[in-house]
Amino acid sequence: MDAILNLISKGMNITEINFEAIKELARKAGAAILEIYNQANDFEIEQKSDDSPITKADKISNEIICKGIESLNLGYPIISEENLQTPFEVRKNYKRFWLIDPLDGTKEFIKRNGDFTVNIALIEDKRPIAGFIYTPCTDELFWGIKGQAAYYEQNNVVQRLNAAEFDIKNEGLRVVASRSHLDEATLKMIEKLHNPKIFNRGSSLKFMLLAKGLADYYPRMSQTMEWDIAAAQIILEESGGKIIDHVSGQALEYNKESMKIPGFIACGNGNPLLF
């Protein structure tokens, strides 16, 4: 353990990391998920201790990603939604680590509506420095690396991501909201806006609409987890947007003692806290 923590503390220059291999892992995991999605009559759904569902696809994707990352021999620990969680007394010493949601949007996967993704983030000093999101049903790969902008690729065409500018006081803001987790507190926040246009999507695709410039605002006052947000945060930040704590107004931080996130506001290029 001491040797690992020593390696973590030293790290390596971010430009030396083979992020192309991470992209391929996201695609490989997504292909395995899609095969189950298209062919399985039984997703082998189980309920976890927090009453959230887990399927065969979650497990297979997690295995592909974790084994693939370990084969790169970078020495960074892995925190994944589907792994046994490391005690805080150990992980609080992590300087740099992978944070993974192998199937974000499991409820959407079960409903077969296509709104699910593979999320892989690299965290350093409590902030994401690289993020990768793959959408199996549309074959879209999104990524952002600190200081290197954000991009997405579909049909072998790569485009830069640019979040839209907005003013919170304007009428008709394009607002994204969760398909499966829209709560009363979030609705009350949306009601403060001037005749917003609401789009309901699942998983981290809501953030990617912001990063693409196709939406302006995404508030969520209900609880989520760090692995749901991390990859999206760096992608959105590198596109010109942001994700903030709705109370402090500061960017979200990771690897807290509790990995729960009680609420946030994600948005394009503008100030979301003027009302």
C-alpha positions as CSV (number, residue, x, y, z in Angstrom):
1,M,0.0,0.0,0.0
2,D,2.8,2.5,0.9
3,A,4.4,1.9,-2.5
4,I,1.1,2.6,-4.3
5,L,0.4,5.7,-2.3
6,N,4.0,6.9,-3.1
7,L,3.4,6.4,-6.8
8,I,0.1,8.2,-6.5
9,S,1.5,11.2,-4.7
10,K,4.2,11.6,-7.5
11,G,1.8,11.0,-10.4
12,M,2.9,11.6,-13.9
13,N,2.3,14.5,-16.3
14,I,-1.2,14.2,-17.7
15,T,0.0,14.4,-21.2
16,E,1.9,11.1,-20.7
17,I,-1.2,9.1,-19.9
18,N,-2.6,7.0,-22.8
19,F,-6.1,8.4,-22.9
20,E,-6.7,6.8,-26.3
21,A,-6.7,3.4,-24.4
22,I,-9.3,4.8,-22.0
23,K,-11.5,5.8,-25.0
24,E,-11.2,2.3,-26.4
25,L,-12.1,0.8,-23.0
26,A,-15.2,3.0,-22.9
27,R,-16.2,1.8,-26.3
28,K,-15.5,-1.8,-25.5
29,A,-17.6,-1.7,-22.3
30,G,-20.3,0.1,-24.3
31,A,-20.3,-2.6,-26.9
32,A,-20.7,-5.3,-24.2
33,I,-23.6,-3.4,-22.7
34,L,-25.3,-2.9,-26.1
35,E,-25.0,-6.6,-26.9
36,I,-27.0,-7.5,-23.7
37,Y,-29.4,-4.6,-24.3
38,N,-30.2,-5.8,-27.8
39,Q,-30.3,-9.6,-27.2
40,A,-31.0,-10.4,-23.6
41,N,-34.6,-11.3,-22.5
42,D,-33.4,-11.2,-18.9
43,F,-31.1,-8.5,-17.7
44,E,-30.6,-10.4,-14.4
45,I,-31.8,-7.4,-12.3
46,E,-30.9,-7.4,-8.7
47,Q,-31.5,-4.7,-6.0
48,K,-28.5,-3.3,-4.1
49,S,-28.5,-2.3,-0.5
50,D,-29.6,1.3,-1.4
51,D,-32.5,-0.2,-3.5
52,S,-30.9,0.9,-6.8
53,P,-30.9,-1.8,-9.5
54,I,-27.9,-3.6,-10.9
55,T,-27.9,-5.8,-14.0
56,K,-25.6,-8.2,-15.8
57,A,-24.6,-5.3,-18.0
58,D,-23.4,-3.2,-15.1
59,K,-21.2,-6.1,-13.9
60,I,-19.7,-6.9,-17.3
61,S,-18.9,-3.3,-18.1
62,N,-17.3,-2.8,-14.7
63,E,-15.1,-5.9,-15.3
64,I,-14.0,-4.7,-18.7
65,I,-13.1,-1.2,-17.5
66,C,-11.4,-2.2,-14.3
67,K,-9.3,-5.0,-15.9
68,G,-8.4,-2.7,-18.8
69,I,-7.3,0.2,-16.5
70,E,-5.2,-2.2,-14.4
71,S,-3.5,-3.5,-17.5
72,L,-2.2,0.0,-18.2
73,N,0.0,-0.3,-15.0
74,L,-0.4,3.4,-14.1
75,G,-0.8,2.5,-10.4
76,Y,-3.8,4.7,-9.7
77,P,-6.6,3.2,-7.6
78,I,-10.0,2.6,-9.0
79,I,-13.3,3.7,-7.3
80,S,-16.3,2.2,-9.1
81,E,-19.9,2.2,-8.2
82,E,-19.9,-1.6,-8.6
83,N,-16.8,-2.4,-6.6
84,L,-16.5,-3.0,-2.9
85,Q,-16.0,0.5,-1.5
86,T,-12.6,1.4,-0.1
87,P,-12.7,2.8,3.5
88,F,-12.3,6.6,3.7
89,E,-9.3,6.1,6.0
90,V,-7.5,4.6,3.0
91,R,-8.9,6.5,0.0
92,K,-8.5,9.9,1.7
93,N,-4.8,9.6,0.9
94,Y,-5.5,9.2,-2.9
95,K,-4.0,12.1,-4.8
96,R,-5.0,10.7,-8.2
97,F,-7.5,7.9,-8.9
98,W,-10.1,6.7,-11.4
99,L,-13.8,7.2,-10.7
100,I,-16.1,5.0,-12.7
101,D,-19.8,4.4,-13.3
102,P,-19.7,1.4,-15.7
103,L,-23.4,1.9,-16.6
104,D,-24.9,5.3,-15.8
105,G,-28.6,5.2,-16.2
106,T,-29.4,1.6,-15.2
107,K,-33.1,2.4,-14.8
108,E,-33.1,3.8,-18.4
109,F,-31.3,0.7,-19.6
110,I,-34.0,-1.5,-18.0
111,K,-36.7,0.6,-19.6
112,R,-34.9,0.2,-22.9
113,N,-35.1,3.9,-23.8
114,G,-31.5,4.3,-24.8
115,D,-30.5,7.0,-22.2
116,F,-27.5,5.3,-20.6
117,T,-23.8,5.8,-20.7
118,V,-20.4,4.6,-19.7
119,N,-18.6,7.1,-17.4
120,I,-14.9,7.2,-16.7
121,A,-13.1,10.0,-14.8
122,L,-9.6,10.7,-13.6
123,I,-9.6,12.7,-10.3
124,E,-6.6,14.6,-8.9
125,D,-6.7,16.6,-5.7
126,K,-10.5,16.3,-5.4
127,R,-11.2,17.6,-8.9
128,P,-11.7,15.8,-12.2
129,I,-8.9,16.3,-14.7
130,A,-10.1,14.0,-17.5
131,G,-13.5,12.5,-18.3
132,F,-14.9,10.1,-20.9
133,I,-18.5,9.4,-21.6
134,Y,-19.7,6.8,-24.2
135,T,-23.3,6.4,-25.3
136,P,-23.7,2.9,-26.7
137,C,-27.0,3.4,-28.5
138,T,-25.8,6.4,-30.6
139,D,-22.1,5.5,-30.7
140,E,-21.1,8.9,-29.4
141,L,-17.9,9.4,-27.4
142,F,-17.4,12.6,-25.4
143,W,-14.2,13.5,-23.6
144,G,-12.6,16.4,-21.9
145,I,-9.0,16.8,-20.5
146,K,-8.0,19.6,-18.3
147,G,-6.6,22.5,-20.3
148,Q,-7.2,20.6,-23.6
149,A,-10.8,21.5,-24.4
150,A,-13.7,19.0,-24.9
151,Y,-14.8,17.0,-27.9
152,Y,-17.2,14.4,-29.1
153,E,-16.9,11.8,-31.9
154,Q,-19.6,10.1,-33.9
155,N,-19.3,8.3,-37.2
156,N,-15.5,9.0,-37.2
157,V,-16.2,12.8,-37.1
158,V,-14.6,14.7,-34.2
159,Q,-16.1,18.0,-33.2
160,R,-15.2,20.5,-30.4
161,L,-17.8,21.0,-27.7
162,N,-18.9,24.5,-26.9
163,A,-21.5,25.3,-24.2
164,A,-24.0,28.0,-25.0
165,E,-24.0,31.4,-23.4
166,F,-27.1,32.2,-21.4
167,D,-28.6,34.7,-19.1
168,I,-30.6,33.2,-16.2
169,K,-33.1,36.1,-16.5
170,N,-34.0,35.4,-20.1
171,E,-37.3,33.8,-21.1
172,G,-37.4,30.4,-22.7
173,L,-34.2,28.9,-21.2
174,R,-33.6,25.3,-22.4
175,V,-33.7,23.2,-19.2
176,V,-32.8,19.5,-18.9
177,A,-34.4,17.4,-16.2
178,S,-34.1,13.8,-15.1
179,R,-36.4,11.2,-16.5
180,S,-36.3,9.1,-13.3
181,H,-35.3,11.5,-10.5
182,L,-37.3,14.7,-10.9
183,D,-38.2,15.8,-7.3
184,E,-40.3,18.6,-5.9
185,A,-37.4,20.8,-4.9
186,T,-36.0,20.7,-8.4
187,L,-39.4,21.5,-9.9
188,K,-39.6,24.5,-7.6
189,M,-36.3,25.8,-8.8
190,I,-37.3,25.4,-12.4
191,E,-40.6,27.3,-11.7
192,K,-38.5,30.3,-10.8
193,L,-37.3,30.6,-14.4
194,H,-39.2,32.5,-17.1
195,N,-41.2,30.1,-19.3
196,P,-38.4,27.5,-19.7
197,K,-38.4,24.8,-22.3
198,I,-38.1,21.4,-20.5
199,F,-36.3,18.4,-21.9
200,N,-36.3,15.1,-20.0
201,R,-33.3,12.8,-20.5
202,G,-31.6,10.1,-18.5
203,S,-28.0,9.5,-17.2
204,S,-25.1,11.9,-18.0
205,L,-26.6,12.7,-21.4
206,K,-28.2,15.7,-19.7
207,F,-24.8,17.2,-19.1
208,M,-23.8,16.4,-22.7
209,L,-26.7,18.5,-24.0
210,L,-25.2,21.4,-22.1
211,A,-21.7,20.7,-23.4
212,K,-23.0,20.6,-27.0
213,G,-24.8,23.9,-26.5
214,L,-28.2,22.3,-27.0
215,A,-29.4,23.2,-23.4
216,D,-28.7,26.0,-20.9
217,Y,-29.5,24.8,-17.4
218,Y,-29.8,21.6,-15.4
219,P,-30.7,21.8,-11.7
220,R,-30.9,18.8,-9.5
221,M,-31.8,19.0,-5.8
222,S,-32.1,15.3,-5.2
223,Q,-29.1,13.1,-4.1
224,T,-26.8,11.5,-6.6
225,M,-23.3,10.0,-6.3
226,E,-19.8,11.3,-7.2
227,W,-19.3,8.7,-10.0
228,D,-22.5,9.9,-11.7
229,I,-21.1,13.4,-12.1
230,A,-17.3,13.4,-12.3
231,A,-16.7,12.6,-16.0
232,A,-19.4,15.0,-17.0
233,Q,-18.0,17.8,-14.9
234,I,-14.6,18.1,-16.6
235,I,-16.2,17.7,-20.1
236,L,-18.7,20.5,-19.3
237,E,-16.0,22.7,-17.8
238,E,-13.7,22.3,-20.8
239,S,-16.6,23.1,-23.1
240,G,-17.2,26.4,-21.2
241,G,-19.9,25.4,-18.8
242,K,-19.9,24.4,-15.1
243,I,-21.3,22.2,-12.4
244,I,-21.5,23.9,-8.9
245,D,-22.8,23.2,-5.5
246,H,-26.2,25.0,-5.4
247,V,-25.5,26.3,-1.8
248,S,-21.9,27.4,-2.0
249,G,-21.7,28.2,-5.7
250,Q,-18.3,26.4,-5.9
251,A,-17.3,23.6,-8.2
252,L,-18.0,20.1,-6.9
253,E,-15.2,18.2,-5.2
254,Y,-14.7,14.5,-5.0
255,N,-13.5,11.7,-2.7
256,K,-15.3,13.1,0.3
257,E,-16.0,10.9,3.3
258,S,-19.5,10.6,2.0
259,M,-19.5,10.2,-1.7
260,K,-23.1,11.4,-1.9
261,I,-23.8,14.7,-3.7
262,P,-27.0,16.3,-2.2
263,G,-27.6,18.6,-5.1
264,F,-26.0,20.7,-7.8
265,I,-26.6,23.1,-10.7
266,A,-25.1,22.4,-14.1
267,C,-25.2,25.0,-16.8
268,G,-23.7,26.4,-19.9
269,N,-21.6,29.6,-20.1
270,G,-23.4,31.9,-17.7
271,N,-24.2,32.6,-14.0
272,P,-26.9,30.3,-12.7
273,L,-27.2,32.0,-9.3
274,L,-28.8,35.4,-10.1
275,F,-32.3,34.8,-9.0
